[in-house]
């Protein structure tokens, strides 16, 4: 149990302070679904009609973030996402800690996750991904710590928040069933009830589509072809890990390949979850938040790979540099050119140049996204821009 001495009290205070500052900065954020969650809630609350925020909806996310945005504003939603992200990191680290948790290692693990600008800025938006990440992480922790019955509700709500978690949960639980064949019944029970409970959340859209599964489709993004998917997957994965640290991490993995194979052998479920998340992202290389789980698990691998944490400090250093300045390898040409059009690259030419850091680029894009999304709120658009409650 965490003792609240001077050092730990200071750490908690700093974490709260960082959360407050981030939430003031983010407003309604730059996730393309943030405004959709609120609009979906408004549609149900004011008109009695369910209008999903995307093709297949995000029922639990629409309820939570829609209610918060409507009644409290962006700060509450952003701070809640920050807390979800922080506890997701803690739950994942704890899930793969076989012995008593080392507080120094836990703090370092939080720091390396926070130091990644893509990971951090993606998961502090008032949107459904930080919530689904938290729910999945909590379920994983409960399941691995032999509180499997309690994990059901969290697995179910993770799917009810973002449907793409269904694949990870189904395969993970099937693996656990085959892994423990003598005691498979409880894992099978978790799988069955997780799917049954989560399906109840999607029942309204199932009815709207006249009991058809047509709403399960590719919700925008590139064509499902190798030529369209592979470049986006590789580029966005490299960006998400970090333009500096990705090269260093790749070197660490290949230079310690025997130890990497050993970790994969003993932590098969960890490897399976990483591969599944990468597979989902390959077919949905749209928002970088989708790959967040794989990046956090990548850091888990690194903590298991090295007892000496000097390499972790170097990764933190490279991540922090990425906040301030960066470099660009390609000059992209986009399908659309107007301010509020979606960004869809159609061509790229090699062109190396040093650029401003990811934080500054993201801040500019975020302001633009908030402005464009505000148009969906009509007379209340200024409230969205200012981060006020929409009510």
N, C-alpha and C positions, 0 to 999 in steps of 0.2 A: 504493500500500500504506500502511496506517495505521502511522505512526511512534509508538512508545510513549514519547513525551516525558511530562513531568510533567502537562501539561494533559490529554492523552488518557488517561493512566493514571488520573487523578482521575475523568474521565467514566466510564470502564469500571467503576471501583470504585463509583461512585454508582449506575450501572445495576444492578450486582449487588446492591447494598444495597437498592434499591427492589424488586428481584425477590424477595429474601429476606423483606422485610417484607410484601409483598403475599401471598406464599405462606403465611406464618404466619397472616395475617388470613383468607385465603380458606377454609382447610380443604378440604372436598370441594365447596365452592361451591354456587351456586344454579341451575346448569343442570339442567333436568329430566331430562336423559339421563345425568348423571354416574354415578348409582348403577346405572343400567341397564347401562352398559358393564361394570362390575365383576360384576354378577349374571350377565351373559352369559358372562363369562370363567369364573366359578365353575361355572356349569352344564356347560361343556365340560370344565374341568379336573377337577372332582370327580365328575361324573356321566356324562361322555362324551356329553352331549346338547347340541346347539347350540340355544340359545334367543335369538333376536335381541333386541337392546335396544330396537328399535322395529319397525314393520311390515316394513320392508325391510332392517333391520339396519345395522350400521356395522362391517363385518368387521375392517378394519385398526385402527380406533379401539378396538374391543372388545379386540383383542389387546394393543395398547400400553397403554391406560389401565386395562384390566382387570388386566393383569399387574402394573402399578405399584401400583394400589390394593390388590391382594391381597397383594403381597409387601413393599411399602415404605411405603404410607400416602399421605395427602393432600399433604404438603409437597412430595414429589418430583414428583407429578403437576402440582401448581399451578406449581411453579418451571419445570417443563418447558414448560407452556403459556405462561408468561411469556416464556421464551426463544423459543418458536415465534412468538409475537406480535411480539416485537422484531425477529427476523430476517425476518419477513414484511414489516414496514414497510421494512426496509433493502432487501430484494429488489425490492419494488415501486418504491421511489424510484429504485433503480439501473436498473431496467428501462426507465424513461422519462427517464433522464439520458443525453443523446446525447454529451456531452463528459465530461471528467474530473470525477468526483464532488467537489462542493464540500462539505467536511466541516462547515462552519458551517450550510449549508442542510440537510444530512442530519440534523444534530443538532436543528435547528429543526423538521424534519419529524417526527422521533421525538417531540419535545416536544408538537407540536400533536395527534398521535395519542394520546399518553398523557394529555393534558389533557382529552380527551373522556371523561367518566365512564362513559357507556354502552358505548362502544367498548372502553375499558380493562377494565372489570369483566366484560364479556361474554367477553373473550378471555384472561382469566387464570384461568378456571375449569378444573379438571382434566377436560376433556371433549373431544369429538372435533372441535369447530369450529376451535379454534386450530391443531390438527394439520392439518386439511384446508386451512386458510388458508395455512399455511406451505408445504405440499406444492404447492399451486397457485402460490403466489408464486415458489417456487424453480423450478418448471417454466417459468413465464412468463419469468423471468430467463434461464434457460438457452436457451430457444427464441429470445428476442429478441437474445441475444448470440451467436447462431449455434453453439450447442452442442445442436442439435435432437435428436440421437439420445439424449443423456443426459436430455432433458426427458421422454422417454417414461415412464420408471419413476415420475417424480414426478406426471405427469398421471394415470397409472393409479392410483397410491396415493391421490391426492386424491379420485378417484371412489370408490375402495374404502373411503374413510373417510366421505365424505358424498356420497350419490348425486346431490344437487341440483347438484353441480359439473359433472356430465356435460353439461348443457345449455350451460353457459358454454364448456366445453372444445370441444365439438363445433362450435358456431357460430364460435368464435374460429379454430379450425383450418380450417374451411371457408372463412372469410373470407381466411385466409392463402393457401389453395390458389388462390382466384380472384385474389388480389392479385398473386401471383407465378406466373403461368400457365406461364412458361418453365421455372421450377424448382419445379414443384408436387409432384413425386414424393416428395421428402423430407417435406414437410408431410403428404401423404396417408399416408405410412408411419407418421408419428407418430400420426396419428388412428387408423389401423387397429390398431396394436399397443397403444395406450393403452386402447382399448375392449376388445380381446381379453384383455389382462392383468387389467384391472379386473373384467371379467365372471367371471373365475375365482374371485374372492373371494366373489361372490354365488351361486356354483354350489350350495353346500350348502342355502341357503334355497330355491333354485329346485327342488332335489330334494325338499325337505320339502313344497313345494306341488304335488307330483306333476307337475312340468314345466309348471306354469302360471304366468303373470305376475300372478296375483291379488294377490300381496303388494305390488305397486306400486300404492299407493292413497293417498288423503288421510289421513295419519296423525293424525287428530284435528284440532282447531281449528274455525274457523267454517265455515258452509256456503259452497259455491262459488257465491255469488250476488253481484251488484254491491252490493246493499244491505248484505251482511254483510262483504264484503272491503274495500270502498273506505274507510269510516271508520277501520277498524283500520290499513290501510296508511298513510293520511295521518297519523294521530295518532302511530303508532309511528315513522314516518320522521322526523317533526318532533321527537319525543323523542330519537331516536338521534343526529340531527345536533346537537341541543342546543336547549333552550327559549329561550335568549338568542341563541346564535350562528346558529341556523337563519334567523332574521329578517334578521340582518346579511348572511349569505352570499347569501340570496335577493336582497337589495338589490345586492350586489356583482355578481352575475351579470347582472341586468337592466340595471344602469347601465353594464355593459361588454359588451353583447350582441354587438357587432361582433367584438370580440376573442375572445369565447367561440366564436362561429361559426367563426372562423379556426382556433382550436385544435382544434375538432371535425373540421374539414376535414383537418388535417394529422395528427391523432391519432385516426383513425377507430376503430381497435381499442379504444382507451381508452373512447370513447363507447359502442361496442357492448357492452363488458363491464359498464359502468355500467347501461345499459338492460336487459341480460339479468338482472343481479342484482336490479334493481328489479322486473322481471317475475316472477322466482322469488318474491321477497318479497311481491308483490301476491297471489299465489295461496297463499302460506304465511305470512300475517302473524301468526305465533305468537311465536317467539323473535327478539328484536332482533339477536342474533348473526348471523342470516342476511344482514342488510344490511351487515355489517362491511366487506366488500370494496368496496361502492359508496361508503361513507364515506371510506375510505382513498384511493380513486381521486378522490373529490371534492376532497380536499386536494391531490392531484397537480395537478388542474386549477387550483387556486388558486395553486400555486407557479409554474405556467406563465403564469398570467394577470397576475401582478404581479412586477416586478423589485424594487420597493420592498416590503420585508417588513413594513411597519408594520401592514398589514391582518391579516397572520398573527398578529402579537402581540396584536391586538385580539381575534381569534378565540380565542386561548389564554386571554386574560383572561376572556372570556365563558364559556368552558368551565369554567374554574376556579371561577367564581362558582356555576355549576350544581352543583358538588360540595357547596357550603356551604348555599345556599338556592335556592329555586325558586318557581314560582307554578303554580297549577292553574286551568285554564279550565273544566273540567267536573266535575260530581259524578256518578260512575259507579255504576250499579246492576249487581250481579253475579248470575249464574245460581245460584251456590252460595254458601253462607255459612259452612260449617264450616272449621276451621283448615287442614285438609289437602286441601280440595277444590281443583280447578283453577280459576284465575281466568279467567272468561269473561264479559265485559261484555255486557249485553243492552239497556242503555238508558243515556242520559246527559242531564243537564240542565246548561245553562250556569250556572256559578257560579265567579266569579273570587275567588281568595284566595291569599295568600302562604303558602308551606309550607316545611318543612325541606328541605335539599338532597338531591340524588339519592343521594349516598353514604350518608346516614343511613337513608333509606327502603330502599335496597338492602341495607344491613347487617341491618336488621330482617327483611326478607323472606328473606334468605339463611339466617339462623338458623332461621327457620320451615321453610324448604325442607329443610335438613339434618336437622332433627328428623323431619319427615314421611317423608323418604326412608329414614331409619334403620330404620323399621318393617319394611322389606323384608328386613332382615338378621337378623330373629329375635333369637336370643341374642347375636348379635354387633352389635346395634344401637348399643351404647355406644361400640364401636370406631369406628363411622362418625361418630358425633357428635363424638368426640374427635380425629378425623383420623388414627387409628392404622391400621396395616395390618390388613386384614380376615382374613388367614390365621389 
